[in-house]
Amino acid sequence: MGPFGKKALVIDGFAGTGKYSNSDGSSIRLIKHAIEFCHQADRNDWKRPQLLILLIEGNEENYLHLLENIHEITSLDLKGQENYLPIPDYPSIQIACRYGKFEEILKERLDRIEKGYTLIPSFCFIDPFGFKDTPFDLIRAYLSNQKSEIFLNFIYEETNRFLTVKNEKVKVHMQRHFGVDEIDSIQELVKGKPALERKQLIVDLYSRQLLENTDIKHVLSFEIKKDGRTKLILFYGTKSIEGLRVMKNAMWKVDDTGLYMFDDRKEPDQIEFQFTKQLNDEVLMDNLCHILSNSLSGRILSIEEVEVFVLTQTIYPLENFCKKALKIIENKNGFHQVKNLRKKRIKGTFPSGTVMHFK
């Protein structure tokens, strides 16, 4: 959103109570971070962010606790309110808290858009309890809006367990889950496959659905394990290269994770999978240098074009990798020429305006 006060909508589709026994949940964290952003804006003489926060919770007991927890930090009484209410002292942040099913409430919002409303730039966090509550058609409809992003908690363990079940009701739920007309071919595809291959097939399939059947341009997935078993896959989908940069950097910083990266060309053979803790920094840097030198051989590219390549075609974030790798390549005489079109360049640096000819 940036420091310029542009309006945005953040949706927490399964908000819960807002608190766990010893920590804040996503909804309360969201509100607290929004308030802190206002403080940051004040300190930097920025315009305060214009932020709408929509919290949805389908369990009545959780919903009532959520209202209490919101009131505790904002003084807002949101019970029975469908409209957004501003937080006292932070009127640019407005909150609505709805009791009901995520699918029904989001569909209601999207139906209103079809009648002449416009969905402002938005980010939707979807953290369901199972695979029945997040039909792909709903996600596709939401992503049809011009500036929309998702962060989806894909319930991998349950999906994997029930994917090959022959029960007709379960099959219908799976079809809605993946956004396909029939699930039989997918069942055959994964049947009997080793665990890792099966997981990659499922992740690849869902990523392809996002890339090929929505307006999403970039997909990142982030694996969460417990006791050595994959429990969840977090899917981030965006149309923005800047969004990709920020999320990729954030994911990279988390320990003991796997990263899957899908490029804009939507080719499954471009998938990269690494456990970041299994490789030291030197090996990772050598690998990136090898990728850049081989993939970009003979090409003349700007630093901006190289950065887009790193973001969209490799597992690596820009921070602490891209320019360090280019410095190593230059020191090993891996360029025919490097020059800056705007100013004199110091060797080993790659500021904006730098163009390089890879050997």
Secondary structure, DSSP 8 states (H G I E B T S, - for coil): -GGG--EEEEEETT-TTSB-SSSB-HHHHHHHHHHHHHHHHHHTT----EEEEEEEE--HHHHHHHHHHHHHHH----TT--S-EEETTEEEEEEEEEES-HHHHHHHHHHHHHTT----SEEEEE--SSSSS--HHHHHHHHTSTTEEEEEEE-HHHHHHHTT---HHHHHHHHHHHT-S-SHHHHHHHTT--HHHHHHHHHHHHHHHHHHHSS--EEEEEEEEETTEEEEEEEEEES-HHHHHHHHHHHHTSSS-EEEEE-TT--GGG-EEEEGGGS-HHHHHHHHHHHHHHHTTT-EEEHHHHHHHHHHHSS--STTTHHHHHHHHHHTT-EEEEEESSS---TT---TTEEEEE-
